[in-house]
């Protein structure tokens, strides 16, 4: 797989990581590492030097992706990060402010569209002539202070709870 594009997967669900691995490897990518712990992602990105990182935004109900993205940007600003989330509207601005190359709805992670997105992001990132945008380090988080990161996490959690409530309400109305 010398020509394969190398991907690091960061997601707290083992089942999702396994599904992503199968999908991406079926599309010609090499998954060089995966982790359930966004804090480990920094060590893995330095050790494996992937072409891109695929990062889940919400870990165990908290927007840990914001912290992961700011850390990844500090240690490996040359590696594009594709964020995927069930709540792209809630995460998009914060993720982009922290340097995400692309923010996608989680549904894309279960389709071959993901391979096209990753390929396009890697190609675009490799062809940039201008210096890459500086991504936030953990100490300044792209101008977002700790309180703002916590508000981002709270917004994502609120969106998750509202989505769950809406799904449960819809199920109840179908059952009635």
C-alpha positions as CSV (number, residue, x, y, z in Angstrom):
1,X,0.0,0.0,0.0
2,X,2.8,2.4,-0.8
3,X,0.6,4.7,-2.8
4,X,-2.2,4.6,-0.2
5,X,-3.2,7.7,1.6
6,X,-2.5,7.3,5.3
7,X,-5.3,8.1,7.7
8,X,-5.5,8.4,11.5
9,X,-9.0,7.7,13.0
10,X,-10.0,9.3,16.3
11,X,-13.4,8.2,17.6
12,X,-14.5,7.0,21.0
13,X,-16.6,4.1,19.5
14,X,-14.7,0.9,18.6
15,X,-17.6,-0.1,16.4
16,X,-17.4,3.2,14.4
17,X,-13.6,2.9,14.2
18,X,-13.8,-0.6,12.8
19,X,-16.5,0.4,10.3
20,X,-14.4,3.4,9.2
21,X,-11.3,1.2,8.8
22,X,-13.2,-1.3,6.6
23,X,-14.8,1.5,4.5
24,X,-11.5,3.4,4.0
25,X,-9.3,0.4,3.3
26,X,-11.9,-0.8,0.8
27,X,-11.5,2.6,-0.9
28,X,-7.7,2.3,-1.0
29,X,-6.7,4.2,2.1
30,X,-4.3,2.9,4.7
31,X,-5.5,3.4,8.3
32,X,-2.1,3.9,10.1
33,X,-3.6,4.1,13.6
34,X,-6.8,4.6,15.5
35,X,-7.6,5.7,19.0
36,X,-10.6,6.2,21.3
37,X,-8.7,8.8,23.3
38,X,-8.3,12.2,21.7
39,X,-5.3,12.9,24.0
40,X,-3.5,9.9,22.4
41,X,-4.2,11.4,19.0
42,X,-1.3,13.9,19.3
43,X,1.2,11.1,20.0
44,X,-0.2,9.0,17.2
45,X,-0.1,11.9,14.6
46,X,3.6,12.5,15.5
47,X,4.4,8.8,15.4
48,X,2.5,7.8,12.2
49,X,2.7,11.0,10.2
50,X,-0.7,10.4,8.4
51,X,-1.9,12.3,5.4
52,X,-5.1,13.3,7.2
53,X,-6.9,12.8,10.5
54,X,-10.5,11.8,10.7
55,X,-11.8,13.2,14.0
56,X,-15.1,12.6,15.7
57,X,-16.3,15.9,17.4
58,X,-18.2,14.5,20.4
59,X,-16.6,12.0,22.8
60,X,-18.8,10.5,25.5
61,X,-21.3,13.4,25.1
62,X,-18.6,16.1,25.3
63,X,-17.1,18.1,22.4
64,X,-13.7,16.7,23.0
65,X,-13.0,17.3,19.4
66,X,-12.3,21.0,20.1
67,X,-9.5,20.1,22.5
68,X,-8.2,17.4,20.2
69,X,-8.2,19.8,17.2
70,X,-6.4,22.5,19.0
71,X,-3.7,20.1,20.2
72,X,-3.3,18.5,16.8
73,X,-3.0,21.9,15.2
74,X,-0.2,22.7,17.6
75,X,1.8,19.5,17.0
76,X,1.1,18.8,13.4
77,X,-0.2,21.9,11.6
78,X,0.7,20.3,8.2
79,X,-1.8,17.5,8.6
80,X,-5.4,18.3,7.6
81,X,-8.1,17.3,10.0
82,X,-11.6,16.3,8.8
83,X,-14.1,16.6,11.6
84,X,-17.3,14.6,11.4
85,X,-20.2,15.0,13.8
86,X,-23.9,14.3,14.1
87,X,-24.3,18.0,14.8
88,X,-22.4,19.8,12.0
89,X,-24.3,23.0,12.4
90,X,-23.3,23.2,16.1
91,X,-19.7,22.3,15.5
92,X,-18.9,23.9,12.1
93,X,-17.8,27.4,13.2
94,X,-15.8,26.3,16.2
95,X,-14.1,23.5,14.2
96,X,-13.2,25.8,11.3
97,X,-12.0,28.4,13.7
98,X,-9.7,25.8,15.3
99,X,-8.3,24.8,11.9
100,X,-10.5,21.9,10.6
101,X,-9.9,21.4,6.9
102,X,-13.5,20.1,6.5
103,X,-16.6,19.5,8.7
104,X,-19.0,16.8,7.7
105,X,-22.2,15.3,8.9
106,X,-21.6,12.0,10.6
107,X,-23.7,10.2,8.0
108,X,-20.8,10.7,5.5
109,X,-18.7,8.5,7.7
110,X,-20.9,5.6,6.7
111,X,-20.7,6.1,2.9
112,X,-18.1,6.1,0.1
113,X,-18.5,9.9,0.0
114,X,-16.1,9.9,2.9
115,X,-13.3,8.6,0.7
116,X,-13.9,11.4,-1.8
117,X,-13.9,14.0,0.9
118,X,-10.7,12.8,2.4
119,X,-9.0,12.5,-1.0
120,X,-10.1,16.0,-2.0
121,X,-8.9,17.4,1.4
122,X,-5.5,15.7,1.1
123,X,-5.0,16.8,-2.5
124,X,-6.0,20.4,-1.7
125,X,-3.8,20.5,1.4
126,X,-0.8,19.2,-0.5
127,X,-1.2,21.7,-3.3
128,X,-1.3,24.8,-1.2
129,X,1.4,27.3,-2.1
130,X,0.6,29.7,0.7
131,X,1.5,28.8,4.2
132,X,-1.1,26.7,5.9
133,X,-3.3,28.6,8.3
134,X,-1.9,28.4,11.8
135,X,-4.1,26.2,13.9
136,X,-4.6,26.8,17.5
137,X,-2.2,25.6,20.1
138,X,-3.7,24.4,23.3
139,X,-2.6,27.5,25.1
140,X,-4.5,29.9,22.9
141,X,-7.0,27.7,21.0
142,X,-7.2,30.0,18.0
143,X,-8.4,32.9,20.1
144,X,-10.9,30.7,22.0
145,X,-10.3,30.7,25.7
146,X,-11.2,27.8,28.0
147,X,-14.6,29.3,28.7
148,X,-15.4,29.5,25.0
149,X,-14.2,25.9,24.5
150,X,-16.5,24.8,27.3
151,X,-19.4,26.8,25.8
152,X,-18.7,25.0,22.5
153,X,-18.8,21.7,24.3
154,X,-22.1,22.7,26.1
155,X,-23.6,23.7,22.7
156,X,-22.7,20.4,21.2
157,X,-24.1,18.5,24.2
158,X,-27.3,20.6,24.1
159,X,-27.6,19.8,20.3
160,X,-27.1,16.1,21.1
161,X,-29.8,16.1,23.8
162,X,-32.2,18.0,21.6
163,X,-31.6,15.5,18.8
164,X,-32.1,12.6,21.1
165,X,-35.3,14.2,22.4
166,X,-36.6,14.8,18.8
167,X,-35.8,11.1,17.9
168,X,-37.6,9.8,21.0
169,X,-40.6,12.1,20.3
170,X,-40.8,10.9,16.7
171,X,-40.6,7.3,17.8
172,X,-43.4,7.9,20.4
173,X,-45.6,9.5,17.8
174,X,-45.0,6.6,15.4
175,X,-45.9,4.1,18.1
176,X,-49.1,6.0,18.9
